[in-house]
Amino acid sequence: MNRRNFLRRFVSALGLSVSGAVVGALPARGAAEHEPAGRNYGMGIDIEKCIGCGRCMDACTTENNVPQPFFYRTWVERYVMKNDGNVIVQAINKEGEQPVDPATEHDVLRSFFVPKLCNHCEHPPCVQVCPVGATFKTGDGVVIVDDTRCIGCRYCIQACPYGARYLHPERKTADKCTFCYHRVSKGLLPACVEVCPTQARVFGDLNSTASPLTRLKRMFKIHVLKDHLNTEPKVLYANLDGEVR
Amino acid sequence: MKNPRLGGRGIFRLPSWLPNHVVRLLVVLVLLAGGLLFARASLPPEMKDRKVQQENTVAREIAHPVKYAGAQACGDCHDDKVQAKAGGYHRNLSCETCHGPAGKHVEDPLSFTPPAPRDRQFCPKCHAYNLSRPLGFPQVNPVTHNPMKACIECHEPHDPKPPTGAPGECRACHNDIQRLKDVSPHALLECTTCHEAPEEHKLTPRSVRPSKPTTREFCGTCHARGAKKDDVPKVDMTTHGAKYMCWQCHYPHMPQIGGDGEGDGEGHHE
């Protein structure tokens, strides 16, 4: 075989493999059969209804095997606003108990609980900063983490303005609230919403006109956390105090 | 310039004006591109296609086991409990709020039964007093609210009732006094033996107050010499601390304390 023939055959083989690559790149099906079409999940929280019992934190850690202690996908903060203008914010534990500090119980102007969780932002800063594309927004607006691709660099944990992420101590990957995606996709409510005894949390589709969430939006003036960051959170708060950040 | 080696024929004929070194560079580039394309073609889709990766992640999320079955699943079998709950204050409470995750119970009802909290530990998670709780939410102080008694002894958890208008017994409000009395010699006396409590006191406790004994003779009905009551300490009412009212020395709810010798030392278990 002379050089000319070799080059000819090589180039034609190359052409074949290129066409093969094009065919290979045509739609490759993943395993997912869940149809997220048209949904845009969100959560509503009525501060006036929250009794700070910690059932949501307990259910979340159980349902999602959140490593204990120290890590929470959802948590509840207790705000105590004193007459002198000071504000004390403490996270309650999942047994619904506060750290015992009798000093906070006097001269109280107003006090309330604020449940918090991942806001599943429309423009999530965590997705923006992920260097490997491991965290992304699903078709129905839920921000989740691909733990097989996450390299544990913690950029997203730093980028999240709501402190909703943590590094899973065993997997060493970023972990966060998924709106209980495995439950929601089966038509169930997220665990925290399921167990909330006062319906302080409601869950639903922001695109639907009949979801409990839409009713909440209609009934109350709605605020979101850190509105000025333009992350467009999808956790909507009713009766939220301006002091809450 | 004519290239004698790569001139070739057919589609691979290169323009004759291409310099030799450019042709060689082209060959290298084509090889490189071909190699990359080949490598990409041989990679499985889940290593290069973000859409597939994301679909797989979603599929893995969906595959997580469900531990909380949901109130719907509970109601499929336990419709009696759903009925009991339907009209009460706990009607919107999911079963698993109190009974815990019941997914395993739904899969195999016999191998796992969700526990029911029957002690005093669980109910206060919601109903213990906390100043941050919303106004009107039913709260008690678990330390003083019927201590040692399980909540379910008085409150049916599937249909809890708030206190109906007025408390049934004095203990409901005056438990601190009642606890003292319980361990005193006066334990068996009803509160109404000494206090007259009008019914209105239960509704407006501060504006209508129960009566208190006003005379020494009231105590004397049991404790004076010659009183009909047996087995009680008796004193001579005319000489025993005559200047004082009985309750200035003896606390009636804990009468064994007091009488510290200021009197005449008479009486007391003769």
Interface residues (C-beta under 8 A of the other chain):
Chain A: R3 R4 L7 R8 V11 L14 S17 V18 G20 A21 G24 A25 A28 R29 G30 A31 A32 E33 H34 P36 E48 K49 C50 I51 G52 C53 G54 R55 A59 T62 E63 N64 R78 Y79 V80 E95 G96 Q98 E105 V108 S111 F112 F113 G133 F136 T138 I144 V145 D146 T148 R149 T178 Y181 H182 R183 S185 K186 L188 L189 A191 E194 V195 C196 P197 T198 Q199
Chain B: R5 L6 G8 F12 V27 V30 G34 L37 F38 R40 A41 P45 E46 D49 R50 K51 V52 Q53 Q54 E55 N56 T57 V58 A59 E61 I62 A63 H64 P65 V66 K67 Y68 G70 A71 H90 N92 L93 S94 E96 T97 G100 P101 K125 C126 A128 N130 L131 S132 R133 P134 F137
